[in-house]
Amino acid sequence: MQVPYEPGDVSIIAGEKKTYEPATCGHCGGEGCLYCDKTGTVLVTAPKRACRHCEGVGCIYCGFTGWAEPKGKYD
């Protein structure tokens, strides 16, 4: 029995790799800051979408980038 996919579900099937795409940092608007390592962009899980907790403003769940599922330091 397959469980239906829920938006925001982050479970990954074994062997499946996440794909990332660049997105403009929501904290600095592309100017460069500590949260994007002064590049102005962050890598987020494709397809990119605004953080559901803060609606793109920036919070602890999105690493203050404004995007859902940003790539972590050890990903």
Stockholm file with secondary structure:
# STOCKHOLM 1.0

chainA/1-75         MQVPYEPGDVSIIAGEKKTYEPATCGHCGGEGCLYCDKTGTVLVTAPKRACRHCEGVGCIYCGFTGWAEPKGKYD
#=GR chainA/1-75 SS CCCCCCTTCCCCCTTCCCCEEEEECTTTTTSCCGGGTTSSEEEEESSCCBCTTTTTSCCTTTTTSSBSSBCCTTC
#=GC SS_cons        CCCCCCTTCCCCCTTCCCCEEEEECTTTTTSCCGGGTTSSEEEEESSCCBCTTTTTSCCTTTTTSSBSSBCCTTC
//
